[in-house]
Amino acid sequence: MTAAPFSTAVDEFGNLYMQGGVVIGLHGTTVYFLTGGSTNAVAVQDPTMALMDASRGLGGFYGGSGANVAATSAVLGTLVPDGFFKPLEPDVWTSGGFTMTFDPGTGNADIEDDTNVVATMAATTTVAPYGTFNATTYGRTTYNGGTAFSISTTYEGNADTWPARPAVLVCDDTTVQLGSYSRTGWQAWESDDDPDWTITIDGTGAGIINDGTDDVLERAADADRIYDPTGNAWVSTAYGATTYGAGETFYAQIYQTRAFPIAGLLYVTLTLDGSDEVTAVTGPFFASSLPANSLTAVSVPIAYSDGAGNVTQIQLGPITWRPA
């Protein structure tokens, strides 16, 4: 069984994924356009809770977490940066085989493939890499037959570019500060109930849970978890055992809760000619609101996120354009 065209799902980071769909024009000459992700993906029984990953073929990635950078360009096809760049680590985003690196000190940024720099952006902002990237000589030669091109980028959210999933501390038979810790950086969390309690991870993956006075629990270095606090490897320090464990060593576990998309709409845009024929379909796009319709362009909403965890499917199945 395959998922319905344009069906939308959300991953644990609050990003939207969408199955490919078909737009059919029935005015004058019948035409059709395929758009979006894979159209033969496995059906998702509960798409709002499904954990997406590309290897499962569960549709294309279209952003929504607030931490992504969208990129568009007149150069299509082999130019993979047309799409969304997802955050990988501080000031680094990735999309397919391309990496976007940002220097917040200068505002400069590069887009690279596995070989060289494809495009660069001179200082525009020190918040995130949004603006205009211009192709390098290598980029022009490799992706556009030697002709100059640019890549325009927009940023979904604000300066908080980390994947903002709260950490939840679980520990039995102690008096440590349990519950939700909100992320305050790529490697830092703070208790929602007592800001003196913090979780930090260093560059080796080693972690510390501190009560504002001393270290209560610690985790050994783990190079695979330098931005990830989850797991059951947290063990009390001598101070922690004395203060919170009645002198006994104790252990704790951390898991992360789901994040949800920011407020906005997932949509596609139909391009029309003077006879109201559909001549092209672009998107899907994710934005805070739909662009204004015109005589030559009409946008069709696919799904709506209210920013509070509710994602509503608006369009399911083929889109049929049949103007009066």
N, C-alpha and C positions, 0 to 999 in steps of 0.2 A: 504494500500500500504506500502510495506517495503522498506527501503533504500538499495541501491545496495551494494553487498559485497565489502569491503575495502574502502567504501566512507568515506571521511575525513572531519571534521569540526573543527572550532576554537572557543574557548570560549572567554569571555571578558578579561581574564588574559593573553591570548596568548598561551594557551595550546591546543594541538591537541587531538582530539577524533576520533576513527576509528571504523567502523562497522566490525564485524567478517567476515571472508572470508574463502574460501576453496582453498587449493592447491591440484591439481590433477596430479599424475604421470602416464604417458601413455607409459612407456618404460618397456617392458617385462610384468610384472604384473601390472594391474591398481590398484593404491592406492590413497587414499585421506586423507587429514589432515585438520581439522578445526583449525583456529587460530584467535586471536583477540577478540574484544568485541562482544556484543550481535548481532545475525544475524537477529533478528525480530523486529528491532527498527522502530519507526515512521519515515517516509521520511522527509527530511529537504529540503525545497524549495530553500533556500539560505544559504548553509552551511558555507560560509565565514562570515556571520553575525549572525548565530544562537547562542543563549546563551545555552550552554550545561549544563545539570545537570543529575546525575545518575538516579534520580527518573523518568525521562522521557525516560529512556532506549535508550539513543542516542549514544551508543558505548562505548568502553573502553578508559581509560585515558592513554595517552602515552607521556606526558610532552611537552616540547618545549618552555615554557615561559622564560627559563634561570634561574629560581629560584628553580627548583626541584632537588631532589637527586634520582638517579637510583640505585636500589639494585638488585644483582643477587646472586644465591646460588645454590649449587648442590642439596640442599634439596628443593623439589617442593611440590605441593599439598597443604597441610595444612599450610605451611609456608607462610603466607600472605606478609611478607616483600619483596618477589620477585616481584618487580615492581617499581613504582615511589612513592616517598614521596613528598607530596605537602606542601609548607610553610603554617603554621598556625599562628604563632606569632614569635617574635624574637628568633632565634636559636631553633625552634621547627618545625618539619615536621610530617605529618601524612599520613598513608596509611591504609585504612580499619580500623581495630581495633587496629592498632599498631602506636606507637608514637616514633619518633627519637628525642632525646634531645642532644644538643651540647653545650659544654662549651668552648667558644672561648679563654678563659684565659689559659686553659690547653691543649686544643685540644682533650680532652676526650669526648666520646659520648656513649649513651645507646640506645638500641631499646627495648621497653617495650610493652607487651600486657596489657590487663586490670587487670592482676593479679601480674605480676612480670617482672623482667628484663630478656629479651630473649638473648641478646648479647651485648657485650661491645667492645669499641675500645679505645686503649691507644693512647696517644698523637701522632698524625701524622701531623696535620696542625692546625693552629689557624684561618683558613679562612672559612672552611666549613667541614662537616663530611664526607669526602671521604677517603677511605682506606679500611681496613679489620676489620670487627667485628667478634669476636669469641664468640661462644655460651657459655652461663653460664650453670651451672648444671641444673637449671630449664629449660632453653631453650633446652638442649640436651634431657632431659627426656620428655618434653612436645611435641617436634616437630620432634625428630629423634630417638626415641626408646633408648635413652641413649647414642647414638653415637655422638662424637664431629662433629661440622660443622662450617663453616664460611660464612659470608655474605660480598660480595665485593660491595663497593659503589663508584659511580662517581658523580660529580657535574656538572650540565649543564652549569652554567654561571661563575660568579665571586663573589666577596664579597658582591655585592648588592643583598641580598637575599630577599628583600621585593617584593611583587607583584607590578611591576613598572607601574602603571596606572596614568597618569597625572590627576590633579584636575582642573576643569574649574570653575572660579568664575563668576557668573552672578548677576548683580545688576543694577536696573534702576534708572535714575535720580540722580546719584551721580558721583563724580569724583574719586572713588576708583580705584585701579589698577585691571582691569578685565582681563579675558583671562586665558591662560594655566599656571598652576603651576606644575613644574616637581617634582617628589618625590625625596627627598634626604635622607629619612630614613623611618622606619615603621610608624612614626607619625609626619613627617615633609615634607613640600613642599616649593618650592621657585619659585617666579614668573619668567617666561621665559623672560620677558621684563624689569623687574626691580628687581634685587636680594635683594633689601632692603625689599621687600614685602614677607612675609612668612606666612604659615599656620602651626600651631602646635596643637597637641592633647596630653593631659596628660593621666595618668593612669586611670582616672575616666571617660574618654570620653569627658571631657570638652575641648573646642577648642578656639583658639585665632588666629585672623588675624592681623598682625602687619605691620606697614609701615616703620619700622626702627627707628621710634621715639617713638611711643606709640601704644597701642592696639586700633584697629579701629572697629573690630567686634568680637563678642564672641558667644559661644554656650554653653548651660548648659550641665552638666555631662550627659552622656548616656553610660551605661555599655555595650550596644550592639554595640557601634561604637568607640571603643578605637583605631581602626586602620582605621576608615572610616570617611572621611570628608563630605560625601554627605548629601544632605537634605536642607531644607529651614528654619532651625532653627537658622540661623545666624542673630544676631541683633546688631545694632551699639552701641558702648560705648558712654559715654558722650563726650569723645575726638573725636570719629569718627563722631558723629552727628554735632559737632561744626566745625570740619575741612573739612568734605566731604559732609555733608548733609544740609548745610545752617541752622544749628541749629535744624533740624528736625530728629527724629528717623527714621532710614531706615533699611531695611532687605535685606539679600542676600541669594542666593542659590548656592550650589556647586554640580556639577555632575562630574563623571569621564569618560574619554574617553576610548576606547578600547585599549588594548595592542595587539601586534602581536608576533608570534613565532620568536625566534632567527633563524639565518640561519642554515639549516640542512636538513636532509632527514629522512623520516619515512620509514622503510623497514622491510622485513622478510628475514630470512636465511633458505635455503633449505640444509639439510644434505644429501649427496650422498654416496652410497657404491661403491665398485669397478666396479660394472656393471652399474653405472649411475642411479640406482634406488633411488628414494627419500625415505629415511628411517625416517626422522623427519623434523619438521618445528619449528623454534624458532622465537621469537619476537611477536609482532612488537617492534622494537627499534627505538630510535631517536638519531641521531648523526650528527656531522658536515660533515661527509663524509662516503661513503660506505666502508666496509672492503674489502680487496682484495679477489677476488674469488680464489678458489683452486680446486683440483681434488675432494675434499670431501665436499666443501661448496660453495654455490652460493647465493648471496644476490640479492633480487628483490626490487627495490624502489617502494613505494606506493604513496608518496607525497613529494613535495619539497617546502621548505620555503626559500625565498630569504632574510629574515630578515628585509624587508622593507614593510611588510604588504601583500605580494603576496604569496599565497599558491596554488601550482599547483598540481592537481590530476594527477598522472602518471599511476597508475594501478586502474582499476575499473572493478569489476567482477572477476570470478575465475581465478586463476593462473594455467596454464597448462604447465607441464614440459614434453617435448617430444624431448630428445636429438637426434641428427642425428645418 
